[in-house]
Amino acid sequence: MAFPGVTVIVGAASGIGRATAQLFVKRGCTKIVIGDVSTKGLSETKQQLLQVNPKAEVVDESCDVTSEDSVNHFFGQVNSNFGRIDHACNVAGVLMPGTSPEFSAKDFDTQFNINARGMWLCQRAELIQLLKQEPIYPSGSPSPIRGTIANVASMASLRVYDNLPSYCSSKFAILGFTKADAMRYGREHIRINAVCPGVIKTPLLGEVRDDDTTNIAEMTKEMALGRQGRPEEVAEGLYWLSSPQSSFVTGISLPVNGGKSLKRVFKGAD
Ligand SMILES: NC(=O)c1ccc[n+]([C@@H]2O[C@H](COP(=O)([O-])OP(=O)(O)OC[C@H]3O[C@@H](n4cnc5c(N)ncnc54)[C@H](O)[C@@H]3O)[C@@H](O)[C@H]2O)c1
């Protein structure tokens, strides 16, 4: 199987970003740039990608999304290596719980700067590059393609959790710039979407066992499928939103959450 073009994944040193990079290479992507603030994790991901396909061109480059200079430098490296972007996945994020009275403004800024502002800085850099590129006209495609962007938001973008006001606000913000830019740039043949994962077993949640009786277990019980998701299952959503198979889809927030909101919808609680 071949997956066309150049893929960029920011937040690829761990969890969902790493699984997404692996899936793209497994599905035939041979040109990929991976970025993260954790350079150690990034080089582990690179080794794993080269095990999947030793001939893949894999560029690992440090990227701290809290720094405008770092983001711009990272995308400069993307350009000097490959000269274009076909698919971008913005994944980097942190989870800092805490109710508002106990949460410091400094922590609010840290979380917002990574999850929302940082992701927007990446999306802006990607759009600037995509708009410079001529669209391609694949045979059989109903419309030209200039590129895709897929952002990782959260179930906390669609509903609130009373111990996560800062996280929720950073994740709600992602849907704002995802949808606004999707509306503006659809006619330029750029599709921009988001996935909204539920509880996914990654280092972000710590080493929590499936049967643990913490808040995570409570959240998992709300899911129709009754289990935590795997990063590979979120990667499938990002891959689909990047692929020609989703050619008529833009501006959506795709829940990948094991049916987490069903109970509430049927009870009419939302
Ligand atoms: N795990 C879940 O249950 C879950 C649920 C909903 C949404 N999400 C979202 O999925 C995304 C990925 O999280 P994950 O679960 O894979 O966690 P993870 O901790 O495994 O991965 C997060 C990655 O982001 C990177 N990162 C953190 N700060 C950064 C910065 N300043 N610049 C660049 N990279 C930075 C980390 O180094 C790490 O590699 C996050 O945006 C998270 O909010 C996760």
The ligand as an SDF file (V2000), in Angstrom:
LIG
                    3D

 44 48  0  0  0  0  0  0  0  0999 V2000
   -4.4850    9.8570   26.5100 N   0  0  0  0  0  0  0  0  0  0  0  0
   -5.7230   10.3040   26.5490 C   0  0  0  0  0  0  0  0  0  0  0  0
   -6.6030    9.7430   27.2430 O   0  0  0  0  0  0  0  0  0  0  0  0
   -6.1250   11.4980   25.7300 C   0  0  0  0  0  0  0  0  0  0  0  0
   -7.4890   11.8140   25.6450 C   0  0  0  0  0  0  0  0  0  0  0  0
   -7.8740   12.9170   24.9080 C   0  0  0  0  0  0  0  0  0  0  0  0
   -6.9180   13.6830   24.2550 C   0  0  0  0  0  0  0  0  0  0  0  0
   -5.6040   13.3700   24.3650 N   0  0  0  0  0  0  0  0  0  0  0  0
   -4.6390   14.2220   23.6680 C   0  0  0  0  0  0  0  0  0  0  0  0
   -3.8040   13.4420   22.8470 O   0  0  0  0  0  0  0  0  0  0  0  0
   -2.5810   14.1510   22.6310 C   0  0  0  0  0  0  0  0  0  0  0  0
   -1.4350   13.1890   22.7950 C   0  0  0  0  0  0  0  0  0  0  0  0
   -1.3900   12.7640   24.1450 O   0  0  0  0  0  0  0  0  0  0  0  0
   -0.9680   11.2890   24.5650 P   0  0  0  0  0  0  0  0  0  0  0  0
   -2.1070   10.7320   25.3140 O   0  0  0  0  0  0  0  0  0  0  0  0
   -0.4130   10.5780   23.4120 O   0  0  0  0  0  0  0  0  0  0  0  0
    0.1450   11.6540   25.6640 O   0  0  0  0  0  0  0  0  0  0  0  0
    1.7100   11.4900   25.6700 P   0  0  0  0  0  0  0  0  0  0  0  0
    2.1430   12.1440   26.9260 O   0  0  0  0  0  0  0  0  0  0  0  0
    2.0770   10.0810   25.4220 O   0  0  0  0  0  0  0  0  0  0  0  0
    2.1920   12.3640   24.4100 O   0  0  0  0  0  0  0  0  0  0  0  0
    2.1910   13.7610   24.4150 C   0  0  0  0  0  0  0  0  0  0  0  0
    3.3990   14.2430   23.6190 C   0  0  0  0  0  0  0  0  0  0  0  0
    3.3800   15.6760   23.5690 O   0  0  0  0  0  0  0  0  0  0  0  0
    4.7180   16.0960   23.7210 C   0  0  0  0  0  0  0  0  0  0  0  0
    4.8010   17.4710   24.1870 N   0  0  0  0  0  0  0  0  0  0  0  0
    4.4700   17.9610   25.4220 C   0  0  0  0  0  0  0  0  0  0  0  0
    4.7910   19.2560   25.4890 N   0  0  0  0  0  0  0  0  0  0  0  0
    5.3140   19.6100   24.2880 C   0  0  0  0  0  0  0  0  0  0  0  0
    5.8410   20.8110   23.7560 C   0  0  0  0  0  0  0  0  0  0  0  0
    5.9180   21.9290   24.4880 N   0  0  0  0  0  0  0  0  0  0  0  0
    6.2710   20.8300   22.4780 N   0  0  0  0  0  0  0  0  0  0  0  0
    6.2460   19.6820   21.7350 C   0  0  0  0  0  0  0  0  0  0  0  0
    5.7830   18.5110   22.1970 N   0  0  0  0  0  0  0  0  0  0  0  0
    5.3270   18.4720   23.4640 C   0  0  0  0  0  0  0  0  0  0  0  0
    5.2920   15.1360   24.7570 C   0  0  0  0  0  0  0  0  0  0  0  0
    6.7160   15.1720   24.7940 O   0  0  0  0  0  0  0  0  0  0  0  0
    4.7200   13.8270   24.2780 C   0  0  0  0  0  0  0  0  0  0  0  0
    5.5610   13.1890   23.3360 O   0  0  0  0  0  0  0  0  0  0  0  0
   -2.5990   15.3230   23.6190 C   0  0  0  0  0  0  0  0  0  0  0  0
   -2.9290   16.5040   22.9050 O   0  0  0  0  0  0  0  0  0  0  0  0
   -3.6940   14.9510   24.5950 C   0  0  0  0  0  0  0  0  0  0  0  0
   -4.2900   16.0780   25.1910 O   0  0  0  0  0  0  0  0  0  0  0  0
   -5.1790   12.2810   25.0740 C   0  0  0  0  0  0  0  0  0  0  0  0
  1  2  1  0
  2  3  2  0
  2  4  1  0
  4  5  1  0
  4 44  2  0
  5  6  2  0
  6  7  1  0
  7  8  2  0
  8  9  1  0
  8 44  1  0
  9 10  1  0
  9 42  1  0
 10 11  1  0
 11 12  1  0
 11 40  1  0
 12 13  1  0
 13 14  1  0
 14 15  2  0
 14 16  1  0
 14 17  1  0
 17 18  1  0
 18 19  2  0
 18 20  1  0
 18 21  1  0
 21 22  1  0
 22 23  1  0
 23 24  1  0
 23 38  1  0
 24 25  1  0
 25 26  1  0
 25 36  1  0
 26 27  1  0
 26 35  1  0
 27 28  2  0
 28 29  1  0
 29 30  1  0
 29 35  2  0
 30 31  1  0
 30 32  2  0
 32 33  1  0
 33 34  2  0
 34 35  1  0
 36 37  1  0
 36 38  1  0
 38 39  1  0
 40 41  1  0
 40 42  1  0
 42 43  1  0
M  CHG  2   8   1  16  -1
M  END
$$$$
